[in-house]
Structure formats: structure tokens, C-alpha cells
Amino acid sequence: MADLLSEILDKPIAYISPDLETYKATLAQAGVPDMYIGISVAFGEAIKQGEFDVEGSDLEVFLGRLSTDLKDFLKAIYGA
């Protein structure tokens, strides 16, 4: 997403992925309860491992139309 935004905005947008302990500490400092920190960490790890990289048409079936491409959506929101 950072790469797409960099392209759309014509300026560098950095993506920073904190280490696990920094992520946990940041959530705790923001007042997130431990249970939810654990859930967030688990989802983050699953995403990192590609567990959600599944192609399918479920969203389109649910919406009753084609979904919007991420780049097209970001252009509509942030583009000129």
C-alpha cells in the first residue's frame, strides 16, 4: 500500500513494520487490553505468513458487483 500511495502521490511514503516487542509495547501504552494485544499480534503474524492470501469471489458475491481494485480506490481518495 505504501508503494501504491508513493506512486499516486509522487512522493515517498515509508512503511515501517515494528518488531514484535515494540508493537506490543505501543499497543499497551495506548491502553489496549492484553487480550486484544494478543489477538492483534496473532492476526499480524497470520498476515505476515500469508494465511489470508486467498483468492476468491466471496466479496463480489456478497456485494453483488465486482470489488474495487486497491490502486483505483486509493487514486479516488488521494489522487488528483
For each residue, the residues with C-beta under 8 A, 3 or more apart:
1: 4 5 15 70 74
2: 5 6 13 14 15
3: 6 7 13 15
4: 1 7 8 70 71 74
5: 1 2 8 9 13 74 78
6: 2 3 9 10 11 12 13
7: 3 4 10
8: 4 5 71 74 75 78 79
9: 5 6 13 78
10: 6 7
11: 6
12: 6
13: 2 3 5 6 9
14: 2
15: 1 2 3
16:
17:
18: 22 23 26
19: 22 23
20: 23 24 41
21: 24 25
22: 18 19 25 26
23: 18 19 20 26 27 40 41 44
24: 20 21 27 28 37 41
25: 21 22 28 29
26: 18 22 23 29 30
27: 23 24 30 32 36 37 40
28: 24 25 31 32 34 37
29: 25 26
30: 26 27
31: 28
32: 27 28 36 37 40
33: 36 37
34: 28 37 38
35: 38 39
36: 27 32 33 39 40
37: 24 27 28 32 33 34 40 41
38: 34 35 41 42
39: 35 36 42 43
40: 23 27 32 36 37 43 44
41: 20 23 24 37 38 44 45
42: 38 39 45 46
43: 39 40 46 47
44: 23 40 41 47 48
45: 41 42 48 49
46: 42 43 49 51 52
47: 43 44 50 51 52
48: 44 45
49: 45 46
50: 47 53
51: 46 47
52: 46 47
53: 50
54:
55:
56: 59
57: 60 61
58: 61 62
59: 56 62 63 67
60: 57 63 64 65 66 67
61: 57 58 64
62: 58 59
63: 59 60 66 67
64: 60 61
65: 60
66: 60 63
67: 59 60 63
68: 72 73
69: 72 73
70: 1 4 73 74
71: 4 8 74 75
72: 68 69 75 76
73: 68 69 70 76 77
74: 1 4 5 8 70 71 77 78 79
75: 8 71 72 78 79
76: 72 73 79
77: 73 74
78: 5 8 9 74 75
79: 8 74 75 76
80:
